């Protein structure tokens, strides 16, 4: 029924608009979810960490995949066919409830992210994104400045300037292929 898949950096698990045949559980690594804009540009809309189930929409509808899923570094996923997923829910309603709780948390996060893009300055949006990424990826953030810019709706240059400021202040350490959080307290969410 289910099948383990191994992906290398930048491999596509599925493309936006493809027929949805499976849901996935991320076992190892990071998956980037992106959508194409009207201009044909790719916009990063989500970063998924280990243990997450995706895509987050259309569990019981036959909608196509809502975005493109791309591996970041080495990734291992478990592919669960939709038909098997529905049967599994019927057999294990307690697990279905837990999945609904996870999806509820994701909806809250995406709503918060939308509010931030509409109302906060770049530094605040980047700080909030790092708070989330710290939970998903840990202390080492493995995203490019361009990918971070796509997430918060800012240019790569603007993200780079803010990261340089944070590096100068000892908050992060910026390396070629990663950003290391030095001051975790700085990125704690305020209630």
N, C-alpha and C positions, 0 to 999 in steps of 0.2 A: 504494500500500500504506500507507505512513505519511503522517501529516498534521500540519502545524504548527497549533497553536491559540494564540490570544492571549487572555489573561484580564486583567480589571481587578481592583483591590482588592476583596476579599470575594466575588468570583465563585467559584462551586463548580464544580470540575472533575468530581467525582462524589460521590455520597452513600453513606454506609455502608449496605450491604445491596443496592445496585444490582447488576444483573448485570454481571460483569466482561467487558468486550469488548476492552479495550486495556490495554497497559502504557505508561508514560510516561517520557520522558527530559526532565528539567528543564533547559531551555536558558538561561533568564534569570529572575532573581527568586527568591522564596521561596514554598514551599508549606507550609501548616500541615495536619497530619493530626490529626483529632480523632475521638473516639468518644462516643456517648451513654452516660451512666451509668444505673443503674436508676432514679434519680430524674428522669431526663429532662434532666439538666444535660449540657452539652458539656464534655468533658475533653480538653485538648490533649495528645497523646501523642508527637508528633514534629514536628520542624522540618527541612525538606528544603532543600538548597542546590543551586546550579547543578551540573549534571553527574550528579545522582543519578537512578537508575532506581527507579520505584515503581509500584504498591505492592510491598512487600517479601515478600509471601507469595503462594502459589498460582500459581506460574509455569505449572504444568502441570495444575492441578486447576481445575474449573469452579466454584470458590467465589465468592460475591459479594465486592464490595469490602469490606475489613475495617474501613474508617474513611471519614470524609468528608475530601476534599481541598479546601482553600480557598486562593485566591490571596492573598498578602500584597503589596500594591502591584501594579505591572505585572509580568506573568508570561508567559513563552513556553515552551510544552512541545511535544514531538514525541510524537504518539500513534501507537503501533505495535499493530496488531490482534494478538490472541493467536495466531491461526493463523499469521500472518507471523512472529511471534516464535519459535514452535516451529520453523518451517522454517529461520529464520536460525540458530538454535542448531545444527541438524543440518549446515548448510553451513559454519559457522565455529566449530568446537569450541574453538579457542584463545580466542575472545571469550567463549564460555560459561564457560571457566575463570576469566577476569578478572571476570566478573559474579558468579561464585560467591565469589571473594575479597572483592568489595565487600559482598556479602550477609553473609559471615562477619563482617566488620568491624562491620556494622550489628547483628548478633545480639550481638556482644560489647558494643557500646555500650548496647543495650537491657537486657542482663543487668546491666551496671554501674549503669545508671539505676535499675533495680528494687532492687538492693542498697542504693543510696544512699537511696531513699525509705524503705526499711525500717529503715535504721540511722543515717543522718547527720542532724545538725541543719540548720535552714533555711539558715544562712549557708553551710555546706559544700555543700549541694545546689545552691544558687544559684551558688556559685563554680564548681562542676563543670559546671553548665549553661552558664555564660558561657564556660568553656574550650571546650566543644563548639561553641557558637554563634559564637565567634570564628573557628573553622575553617570554619563554614558560611556566615556572613554577613560576616565581616571585622570590622574595628574598630568599625563602626557597627551596633548591634543594633536591628533594626526590629520590636520586639515590645512590646506594652503590658504594664503591670505585671500585669494580669489574666492575660494569656497566659503570662507567666513563672510566675505563681502556679499556673496549671493544670499547667504542665510539672513543677514540683517538688512539687506537692501542698501548697501553702500559700495563704493568702488574699492578695488584692491588697494589703491594708494591711500585712501582714507583709513582702511584697516591697518595698513603698514605703519602709518603715522601714530595711530593709537597704541599699537603694540610696542613701538619704539619708546613711547612715553612710559608705558607700563614697565618695559625692560629697564629703563633708566631709573625708575622708582623701586626696582627690585621685586616687582609683582610677578613677572613672568621672565623666562629665559627663552629667547627666540633662536631656534636653530634652523638649519636649511630645510629639514623635512618634518619639523615638529615644533610645538610650543610647550614648554614645561612650566606648569603653574608652581610658583615659588611661595606665594602667599595665599593659601587656600581660604583663609578667613575673608579676604577681600571679595571673594566670589560667593559668599554665603547669601542665600536669598533672605531678604528682610520681609517679615510677615506683614 
